[in-house]
Amino acid sequence: MTDHRDLSFTAASTLARLEREGPVRLTLLAAAEGVAQPSMTQLVQRLERQDLVMRVDDAVDGRVTLIAVTDAGREVLAARRRSRDARLADLMTGLPDDDQRALAEAMRVVAPLVRRMLTGTAKSAQPAQPAQPAQPALQPERPDTGSNR
């Protein structure tokens, strides 16, 4: 098996998206990952050679080919997550107790937001703004013409 520790961020992100969302057309995968289609084509070909993704027929439209993560791709993602989690746990053990508690509280608040962002269910792309006192809207004076237009 190939060593996948040097998997690029884009490759890992692509695998994770396929794991999370299931098989998808290459063009949609490229758009979702924010890369050009030729770049995604090259990435998918590399991942295919490493047995991390495969092409499958679309059950709805037999003319369409979808990109899907393989079991080996899932294993690579799981190993990367375990490695990341272990590294993070090591780093956190070096923090003072107060910092660990503050970080835990921050994660309690931010984790649902990150989940919504990743699943695309965020209600608004705009961050919440602090409340401002209501001020009357200034409107230019217009002569009354008797019309509602």
matplotlib code that plots the C-alpha trace (Angstrom):
import matplotlib.pyplot as plt

x = [0.0, 1.2, 2.2, -0.6, 0.9, 1.9, -1.7, -2.3, -4.9, -7.0, -6.8, -7.7, -10.6, -11.8, -11.8, -13.6, -16.2, -16.8, -17.0, -19.5, -21.7, -21.3, -20.5, -20.6, -19.9, -16.3, -17.5, -19.6, -16.7, -14.3, -16.8, -17.4, -13.6, -13.0, -10.6, -10.7, -12.0, -8.7, -7.0, -9.7, -9.4, -5.6, -6.3, -8.9, -6.5, -3.8, -6.3, -7.5, -3.9, -3.6, -6.9, -8.5, -11.3, -13.1, -15.4, -18.9, -22.0, -24.8, -27.8, -30.2, -28.3, -26.2, -24.3, -22.9, -19.8, -19.5, -16.4, -16.7, -14.3, -13.1, -12.7, -9.0, -9.8, -11.9, -9.1, -6.7, -9.1, -9.6, -5.9, -5.3, -8.0, -6.6, -3.1, -4.5, -6.5, -3.5, -1.3, -4.0, -4.4, -0.6, -0.6, -3.6, -2.0, 0.7, -1.9, -2.6, -6.0, -7.6, -6.6, -8.0, -11.3, -11.5, -10.7, -13.3, -15.9, -14.9, -15.2, -18.7, -19.7, -17.9, -18.4, -22.1, -21.2, -18.4, -20.8, -23.4, -20.8, -19.5, -23.0, -24.1, -27.0, -25.8, -28.8, -26.8, -23.4, -23.3, -21.9, -24.2, -23.8, -24.1, -27.5, -27.6, -30.2, -32.9, -32.6, -35.2, -34.4, -33.5, -35.5, -35.1, -37.9, -40.2, -43.1, -46.5, -47.9, -50.9, -49.5, -48.2, -45.4]
y = [0.0, 3.5, 5.9, 8.5, 10.8, 13.3, 13.5, 17.2, 19.2, 19.3, 15.5, 14.9, 17.4, 15.7, 12.3, 13.6, 15.3, 12.0, 10.1, 12.6, 13.3, 10.1, 9.6, 12.8, 14.0, 15.2, 18.6, 19.1, 17.8, 20.4, 23.2, 22.1, 22.0, 25.3, 23.9, 23.9, 20.8, 19.8, 20.0, 17.8, 15.4, 15.0, 14.7, 12.0, 10.1, 10.2, 9.1, 6.3, 5.0, 4.9, 3.0, 5.8, 6.7, 4.8, 5.6, 4.2, 4.3, 6.6, 4.5, 7.2, 8.0, 5.2, 7.6, 9.4, 8.4, 9.4, 9.6, 7.6, 7.0, 3.4, 1.4, 2.2, 5.9, 5.6, 3.9, 6.6, 9.3, 7.4, 7.0, 10.7, 11.6, 9.3, 10.8, 14.4, 13.6, 12.0, 15.0, 17.5, 15.5, 15.7, 19.4, 20.0, 18.1, 20.7, 23.5, 24.8, 23.7, 27.1, 27.1, 23.6, 24.6, 27.8, 25.8, 23.2, 26.0, 27.6, 24.3, 23.8, 27.0, 26.7, 23.0, 23.3, 26.3, 24.4, 21.4, 23.7, 25.3, 21.9, 20.6, 23.8, 24.4, 27.8, 30.1, 33.1, 33.8, 37.1, 37.1, 38.3, 42.1, 43.7, 45.3, 48.9, 51.4, 51.9, 55.1, 56.5, 56.0, 59.2, 59.6, 62.4, 64.8, 64.4, 66.5, 64.8, 64.0, 62.0, 58.9, 55.8, 55.2]
z = [0.0, -0.8, 2.0, 2.1, 4.7, 2.0, 0.6, -0.4, 1.4, -1.8, -2.2, 1.5, 1.2, -2.0, -0.3, 2.7, 0.6, -1.3, 1.9, 3.4, 0.3, -1.8, -5.5, -7.6, -11.1, -11.7, -12.8, -9.6, -7.5, -9.1, -8.4, -4.8, -4.2, -5.9, -8.6, -12.4, -14.0, -15.6, -12.2, -10.7, -13.5, -12.8, -9.1, -9.6, -11.9, -9.2, -6.5, -8.8, -9.3, -5.5, -5.3, -3.1, -5.6, -8.4, -11.2, -10.9, -13.2, -12.2, -11.3, -12.7, -15.9, -17.3, -19.5, -16.5, -14.5, -10.9, -8.7, -5.4, -2.5, -2.1, 1.1, 0.9, 0.7, 3.8, 5.6, 4.7, 5.9, 9.2, 9.7, 9.0, 11.5, 14.2, 13.6, 13.8, 16.9, 18.7, 17.8, 19.0, 22.3, 22.8, 22.2, 24.6, 27.5, 27.6, 28.1, 31.6, 33.0, 32.6, 28.9, 28.4, 29.9, 27.8, 24.7, 25.5, 25.9, 22.7, 20.9, 22.4, 20.7, 17.4, 16.6, 15.6, 13.4, 11.6, 11.2, 9.6, 7.4, 6.2, 5.4, 3.8, 6.2, 7.5, 7.6, 6.5, 5.0, 6.9, 10.4, 13.1, 13.6, 17.0, 17.6, 16.6, 17.9, 15.3, 13.4, 11.0, 7.4, 5.6, 2.4, -0.1, -0.2, -3.2, -4.2, -3.5, -7.0, -5.7, -7.2, -5.3, -7.9]

ax = plt.figure().add_subplot(projection="3d")
ax.plot(x, y, z, "-o")
ax.set_aspect("equal")
plt.show()
